[in-house]
Amino acid sequence: MAIPMIKPYQMPTKTNLPENKVPWNADPKRSALLIHDMENYFLDKYDQETSPFTELIQHIQQLKIECERLDIPVIYSAQPGGQTLEKRGLLYDFWGKGVPDNEEKTAIHNSVALTGNDILLTKWRYSAFKQTKLLELLREKGRDQLMICGVYAHIGCLMTAGEAFMEDIQPFMITDAMADFSAEYHRMAITYVAERCGVVCSTDQLIEDWQENTPVQAIPSALPETKDDLRLQVAEIMDESVESMTLRDNLIEKGLDSIRIMSLVEKWRQGGAEVTFTDLAEQPTLEQWWALLTATSETIY
């Protein structure tokens, strides 16, 4: 029942990933990074001098640096040690007692340990959403894209991706920043996500996406200077073409959700506009938003 020792295998590279079914792009203003189960108990099963372990650590380190630079929330999941049979539930039937009541075993590997404002969640089941506040955290922070890395790809990482999808949160599996029992299990997990519930990408591809989606005009404090500028900002946040939007379109009917409305409110309030979520939601056209912005920002325009 215990987790087996894991033989070295070659980490997937961006040249041999399964084809994604959806064209989602990672946006740093929508992203949160989940570092899944990187406890010593799980990582002790790897040869820590070779693949996939070496790339796993290197790429998570890269992701943490980029998240700090782009102000992307970093969330860790970790199972507690010494769980009772009641707390363990059906996991006991498959894996036995689980993580021992040992501080060294329950600790996050020191090479990717928590820093700064990182958040640690106690995790009880395969999915990092189950019996935790992960969903509430993402909603509070206005994040609807979850970047998943860590171990094990075909167990907790895959289950978390599936549950994110069912909560309308776009999951991204960072294929070379996670590890598994074998190359076959690893491949199975990322293929399922690519075909059924999310996007798979390498660390380099994700960072490129983040950088491409951080244009100068997307600075949070920027206010639109004209109606055309307003239309451009809203089109970008909705992933729509400017040409497809008119000043009188009902933006909510076109798919604008509450998370993106909150993002716009935050951006424009930082620029000096006194608008609220209710203002934008109750008057959901660009024409009405322009009137609100100019009426509440007379000293700016």
N, C-alpha and C positions, 0 to 999 in steps of 0.2 A: 504493500500500500504506500510505502514511502516514495518520495520523488527519487528517481534513479540518477546516478552520475551521468553526465551528458558528454558525449564524445564531441571533439572539435568538428566544426563544419564551416564551409565557406559562407560568409554573410552575403545576402543578395545585393546586387549592385543596380544602379539606375538603368543599366543597359539590358537587364533581363527581368524586368518587372511585368506583371500581368497588365493588360490594357484596362484602363478605367472606363466604366460605363457612363459616368457623368463628368462634365467639364468644370467641376468646382475649382475655384482658385482660393488659396489661403490669403486672408486679409489680416494683418496684424491687429487691427481694431476690432476684429470679430473673434480672434483666436485666444484660446487658453491651452497651455501645455500640461498634459497629465504624464507624470513619471510614475509608472505602474510597478509596484511591488519590488523595488530595487533594494530589498533587504539582504543582508549577508546570508541568511538561511537559504534563500533561493539561489543566490549567486555562487555559493560554495559548491554547487553542483558542476560548475564549469572549470575547465583548465583556464586559468586567468592570464596565461601568457600567450594565448593564441586566439584565432577567430572561433566563434563570433564575439567572444567576450571583449577583446581589445577594441574592436570597432564600436561595440555597444557603448562602452564608457566614453570613448573619444567623441562620438556623435552626440551623446546626451550633454557632454560638457559644452560642445559647440552650440547646442540649442539653448542651454541656460544663458550663455553669454548674449546670444541674439535676443532672447526674451527680455533680459535686463535692459538692453539698448532700446528696444521697441516698446517697453512697458507692457509686455504680455504677461498675464498672470501665470504663475507656475504652481501646480498642485501635485502633491505626492499622495499616493495611496500606500498603506502599509498595514499588514495584518498584525494583530496583537499576539503576544506569546502566551502559552499556557491557557488556551481556551478550554472552558468546560465543555462536556458533551452536549449540553443544551445549547450553548453558543455555537458550537461547531456544526450542529445539525447534520445534514446528509453528507457534508464534506468528509466527515469521519469515515463513512463507508468506503469512500474512494481513496482517501489520502491519510487516514489515521489521525493522530493527535495534532498534526500540523506544526506550526512554529513553536519551539520550546520556550519556556519562561526563562529566557536568557537574554540579558541586555545586549550582549555582543551579537547574537543571532538576529534579534529584532531590529538592530540599527540599520539605517540606510548606509550603503557602501560609501566610505569616506571620500571617494573620488568624485562622487556626485551628490554630496550631502546638501541639506537645505541651507540656503543663504538668504539674507535680506528679508523680503516680505513673502517668501515662499510659504505655502499653506500645506499642512499635513492632515490627511483624513485617515481615520481608523477604518479599515476595510474588513468586511465580514464574509463576503461571498465572492464568486468569480468576478462579477461586475462591480466596478468601482462606484456605480450608482446605488447599488442595493444597500439599504440601511445606512446610508451616508447623506451628507448635505451637498453632494457634488452638483446636483441639478439646481438647487437653490443658489449655490455660489455662482454658477454660470449665469443664471438669470439676473442676480444682483449686479454682476459686473457687466451685463449687456453683451455676453459672449455666446455666439451660436455656432462656433466651430471648435472642435476639440481635437487637438493634436496628441496622438497616443504613442508613447514609447515605453520601453521597459521589458518585463518578463511576466508570463510566458505568452508568446504570440497567439497560440491556438487555444489558450484557456482564458485567462482574465482579460487580456488585451482584446481578443475577438469578442467576448461577451460584452465588454464595455462599449465597443464600437457599435454592436448591434443595438444595445439599449439607447445609446446616444441617437442613433438613427430614428428609433421609435419615439423619441422625445423631440424630433425635428431639430436636432443639433447635428451639424455635418461632421462626421468623424473622418479624420485623416490618420492612416497608419503609416508611421515613419519607419519604413521597412528595414533600414540599416541602423536604426537606433532601438531595435528590439531583438530579443533572442528567444530561442525555443528549445524543445527537446531534441530536434533534428532538423535538417534542411527540409525534409518532406513535410513535417508539421508546420514549419515556418511558411513554406510555400502554400500549403493548404489554407492557412489563415489569411494571408494577404490576397490570395485569389478569391476567396469568399467575399472579402470586403470590397474588392474592386468590382465584382460582378453583382453584389447584392445590397450593399448598404453604405458605401463610402468611397474614399479615394485613397490610393496607396502612392507613396512618393518617397524618394530618398531625402536625406538631410539636406543635401545641396539643393535639390529641387524645391523643397519647402522654403529654405532661406531665400532663394531667388524669387519665389512668389511673394514672400513678405516684402522684399525690397522693391519689387515692381509695383506693389500696391501701397507704397508710401510716397506718392508724388508730392511735390511742393504744395499744390493747391489743396491737398487733403489734410493740411495741418489743422488740428482740432479747433483752434481759435479763429479760423478764417471765416469771415462773413461774406456772403455773396454781394457783389457790388452792383449787379444788374439782374434783370429777370433771366437773361441768358445764362449768367453765372449760377444763379439759383437752380435752373434746369440742369446744368452740367453737374453740380454737386449731388443733386438728388438722383440723377441718372447713374452716376458712379456708385453710389451706395446701394442702389437697387440692381446693379449689374445689367442695366438696360442701355440701349443706344439713345443718345439725345434726340435723334430724329423720331423716335417712337413715342415721345412724350409731348403733350400739349399743356398749355397753362391751365386748362379747365378739366384735365383728367382727374378722376377720383383715384388718388394714389394708393389708398387702401385696397380698393377693388383691383388695382393693377398688381397687388402683391406686396406692398410695403408693410412690414410687420412692426410690432411694438418695439422690438430691440433696435431696429434701425431708426425709428422715430426718436427713441431715447438718445441714440448716438448723435442725431442732428440737434436735438435740444441742448445736449452738453456742449457740442461744438459752438453753437451760436450764442449760448449764454456766456461762454468763456470769451467770446468776441464782443460782448456787451449788450446783446439783444435780450430783452426780458420776455422770453417766450416760455411756455410750459408744454408738457406732454399733452395735456388736455386741449390746449389751444390748437396744436397741430392735428390731433386726432379728430377733433370736432369740425375742423375746416380743412379737409384733406386735399386741397388743390394748390398748385403752384401760385395761382393768382391770389388766393386767399393768404397763403404763406408770405407772399411778397408784401401784401398789405399789412400783415401782422409785424413783419420785420421792420418795415419803414415806420410804422406807427410807434413801435416800442424802442426805436433806435435813432431818434431824430438827431441826436448829437453826433452820431457816427456817419450818417449818410448826408 
